Amino acid sequence: MELHSTKKKKKIPIKLDLCDIEAVPFVTIQLPVFNELYVIERLLECINLIEYPRTKLEIQVLDDSTDESVELTQNLVEKLKEVGLDIVQIRRKKRIGFKAGALKEGLKVAKGEFIAIFDADFLPKSDWLLLTVPHFENKKIGVVQTRWSHINRNYSILTQIQAFALDAHFTLEQVGRNSKNHFMNFNGTAGIWRKTCIIDAGNWEGDTLTEDLDLSYRAQLKNWKFKYLEDVETPSELPIVMSAIRSQQFRWNKGGAENFQKMIKNIIRAKNIPIITKAHSILHLLNSTMFLNVFFVGVLSIPMLYIKNEWGHLGLYFDLSSFFIVSTFIFFGCYWVLYRYSKGGGFLNFLEYIKIFFTFYTVAMGFSFHNTLAVLDGHRRKKSDFIRTPKFNVFTLKDSWKKNKYTRKKVSKNTIFEGLLTLYFLFGMYSGFIVGEKGDMGLFPFHLMLFIGFGFVFVNSYRTKG
């Protein structure tokens, strides 16, 4: 991974030549939607502006909706047909396999050699296909993934944190893995597949909550290559309420654990990938499991504080166990490289970075209980429904989201437990003053971050019925 410059070096993008229409490959755009009343019109308007020969383009609206958005989508599709767009609304009687099942159903009748996929909250730019399709000239390329950008990044602290985390994923993880030819993943949207790659890898499967990660690994185990385009961005909308973030986080973290259980044996046994790539892949699939470690370290840290001060001869072991603090400095350094690369260096930018990093890090700790439950369910292969992330089409704090019919109406039991954990870590802070003869403040910063993180998640979840 190379991030030497403080500013991005603009590359001249490769663009598809439309002079010879016969040589232009046929593309199918799949739009998997489910009850997208607030964003379906915006999505279809955006797709209609895509620059590509109409004779070489078809649009599949894979509509599993169960509400009044079905009729709205139907009307919008008919209007687009009238202006010459090859578009069809595909409905299934049963939502078997959720998003994976919808994509697989559409693939049966897809005319395209390449399959572009956009979730309902994404707004691809008009030249998106012109910038992505040319990379398939390399016959080994099975997927081209583009970078997400965020149209409502500055809506609130919640959206700023999400944008910060996703930017790190795309600029650090995806760039790093792709540059070293390690396994990376299609991110479920804002990417385009070679149809033969999907079929060769075994097609879409709905036995995990992250069907994108699943198919990505199966394809790369079959020697297909992925291409990540950092300089091609696809705008998207971030969830703006805690309940929406919780459902998304649960799906991503459980899906990661499910795919670890599903893929680990195949990765270890694969003879066509080097050991270093196997190691990277295993760690990648275990990404979400870090929340389990964070949560249990946090919970056990308070009784350990008392044990340490009651049995002083064990102090050395506790000092050695505090090695986990090093991971914070590693994160801090890596994320600063990313931030400086995208925003520039300088003292003021560094201060702004410190603010957003510790806000992100603290709230991530607050999600550790919620995400631990997801990870445990994933490793146990416990089945659960694919809970979509509600979309809002809201961009400023002046706009109200409270009338959104897809938001949760009741506070979950997990939210109540997170409230109790907030009090627990408040007790941990208090304990720092009273343990031993003179107190022990070594874990006070850790307990403070856990208290703020769980308190933030609890308050925002309770306020928005998380």
Secondary structure, 3 states (H helix, E strand, C coil): CCCCCCCCCCCCCCCCCCCCHHHCCCEEEEEEECCCCCCHHHHHHHHHCCCCCHHHEEEEEEECCCCCHHHHHHHHHHHHHHCCCCEEEEECCCCCCHHHHHHHHHHHHCCCCEEEECCCCECCCCCHHHHHHHHHHCCCEEEEEEEEEECCCCCCHHHHHHHHHHHHHHHHHHHHHHHCCCCCCCCCCCEEEEHHHHHHCCCCCCCCCCHHHHHHHHHHHCCCEEEEEEEEEEEECCCCCHHHHHHHHHHHHHHHHHHHHHHHHHHHHCCCCCHHHHHHHHHHHCHHHHHHHHHHHHHHHHHHHHHHHHCHHHHHHHHHHHHHHHHHHHHHHHHHHHHHHHHCCCHHHHHHHHHHHHHHHHHHHHCHHHHHHHHHHHHCCCCCCCCCCCCCCCCCCCCCCCCCCCCCCCCCHHHHHHHHHHHHHHHHHHHHHHCCCCCCCCCHHHHHHHHHHHHHHHHHHHHCCC
